[in-house]
Amino acid sequence: MVRFKNRYVLCEVVSEDPRCRQCIEDRALGLAVRDAIARVHGDYGLACCSISFTVKYLNAYTGTVLLRCRKDSYRLLCSALPFVRSLESRAQRYPCFLNTLHVGGTVRTCQKFLIQYNRTQLLRLLQNCTNEEEKQCVQKSLLSCSLTEEQSQSGDEEEDD
């Protein structure tokens, strides 16, 4: 059997309108990217990229998008991404653009890059704080986002044993 190699392109949706991120859907994003490929590279580029093109992951809150395409045609995809200027969702157009962050061979390498990228972004956010109060507010919000196990659940499990 022959295994087809893929490339995963990690992008972020950048928009001035905060409603854009909440309203995007993977189907609308896929159509916008295919339309940009068709405009830039024509029918040949669209046919090359459409063979295994999919939107593997879309996080509407952070605007993170993971696109998959064949290894042979990932350059066509990457060169067409800057031409995505708007996303259409629910009969409304939202102006935005896609910022390419990373191109990887597996989903796992893209996940590792995204973790490191988010860490550096948080450090930049902390360094840009003007006073100690802002810094403490950012640190408090970060600590409130962590996943922790509640004490009552762990106590119930010990009693059952």
C-alpha positions in Angstrom: 0.0 0.0 0.0 1.1 3.5 -0.7 0.8 6.2 1.9 0.1 9.7 0.7 2.1 12.3 2.6 0.3 15.4 3.7 1.2 18.8 5.0 -0.6 20.7 7.7 -0.8 24.5 7.6 -1.5 26.2 10.9 -3.1 29.6 10.4 -4.8 32.2 12.5 -7.8 34.3 11.4 -7.1 38.0 12.0 -10.0 40.3 12.0 -10.9 43.7 13.5 -14.5 42.6 14.0 -14.8 40.3 17.1 -18.0 38.8 15.7 -16.0 37.3 12.8 -14.2 34.7 14.9 -17.5 33.6 16.6 -19.4 33.2 13.3 -16.8 31.3 11.2 -17.5 27.7 10.2 -15.1 25.2 8.7 -17.2 24.9 5.6 -17.2 28.6 4.9 -13.5 28.8 5.5 -12.8 25.9 3.2 -14.9 27.5 0.4 -13.0 30.8 0.9 -9.6 29.1 0.6 -10.7 27.1 -2.5 -12.0 30.3 -4.1 -8.7 32.0 -3.4 -6.7 29.1 -4.9 -8.9 29.2 -8.0 -8.4 33.0 -8.4 -4.6 32.8 -8.0 -3.7 29.4 -9.6 -6.7 28.7 -11.9 -8.2 25.3 -12.5 -4.9 23.4 -12.3 -4.1 24.8 -8.9 -7.6 24.1 -7.6 -7.5 20.5 -8.9 -4.0 19.9 -7.3 -5.1 21.3 -3.9 -8.6 19.8 -3.8 -7.4 16.2 -3.8 -7.0 15.9 -0.1 -7.7 19.5 1.1 -9.7 19.7 4.4 -10.1 21.9 7.3 -8.9 19.6 10.1 -9.4 21.9 13.1 -11.1 25.2 13.7 -11.2 27.0 17.0 -13.6 29.9 16.7 -12.6 31.4 20.1 -8.9 31.7 19.3 -9.2 31.9 15.5 -6.8 29.0 15.0 -7.2 26.9 11.8 -5.4 23.7 10.8 -5.6 23.0 7.0 -4.5 19.7 5.4 -3.4 19.2 1.8 -1.1 16.9 -0.2 2.7 17.4 0.2 3.0 18.1 -3.5 0.6 21.0 -3.5 1.1 22.8 -0.1 3.1 25.6 -1.7 0.1 26.4 -3.9 -2.1 26.5 -0.8 0.3 28.7 1.1 0.7 31.1 -1.7 -3.0 31.5 -2.1 -3.8 32.1 1.6 -2.9 35.9 1.6 -5.7 36.3 -1.0 -8.4 35.3 1.4 -9.8 38.7 2.3 -13.2 37.9 3.8 -15.3 35.1 5.2 -19.0 34.7 4.5 -21.2 33.2 7.2 -24.9 33.4 7.7 -25.3 35.7 4.7 -22.8 38.3 6.1 -19.3 39.0 5.0 -16.6 39.6 7.5 -13.3 41.2 6.4 -10.3 39.2 7.6 -7.1 37.6 6.5 -5.3 34.4 7.3 -1.9 34.6 9.0 0.2 31.4 8.3 2.0 30.4 11.5 3.5 27.0 10.8 3.7 24.3 8.1 4.2 20.8 9.5 4.2 17.2 8.5 2.0 16.0 11.3 -0.8 17.3 13.5 1.4 16.7 16.5 4.2 19.0 15.3 1.6 21.7 14.7 0.2 21.2 18.2 3.7 21.5 19.7 4.3 24.7 17.7 1.0 26.2 18.8 1.8 25.6 22.5 5.1 27.3 22.1 3.6 30.1 20.1 0.9 30.7 22.7 3.6 30.8 25.5 5.6 33.4 23.6 2.5 35.5 23.0 1.6 35.4 26.7 5.1 36.5 27.6 4.8 39.4 25.2 1.5 40.3 26.8 3.0 40.3 30.2 6.0 42.4 29.1 3.7 45.0 27.5 1.8 45.6 30.8 2.3 49.2 31.9 1.8 48.8 35.6 1.8 46.1 38.3 -2.0 46.0 38.5 -2.4 45.0 34.8 0.3 42.4 35.2 -1.5 40.8 38.2 -4.8 40.9 36.4 -3.3 39.0 33.4 -1.6 36.5 35.7 -4.9 36.0 37.6 -6.8 35.4 34.4 -4.2 32.9 33.2 -4.3 30.9 36.4 -8.1 30.8 36.4 -8.0 29.1 32.9 -6.0 26.1 34.1 -7.6 22.7 34.5 -7.6 21.5 38.1 -9.3 18.6 39.7 -11.8 19.5 42.3 -11.2 18.3 45.9 -14.7 17.0 46.3 -14.4 14.6 43.4 -11.1 13.1 44.5 -12.6 12.7 48.1 -15.6 10.8 46.7 -13.4 8.4 44.8 -11.3 7.5 47.8 -14.5 6.8 49.9 -15.7 4.4 47.2 -12.5 2.2 47.3 
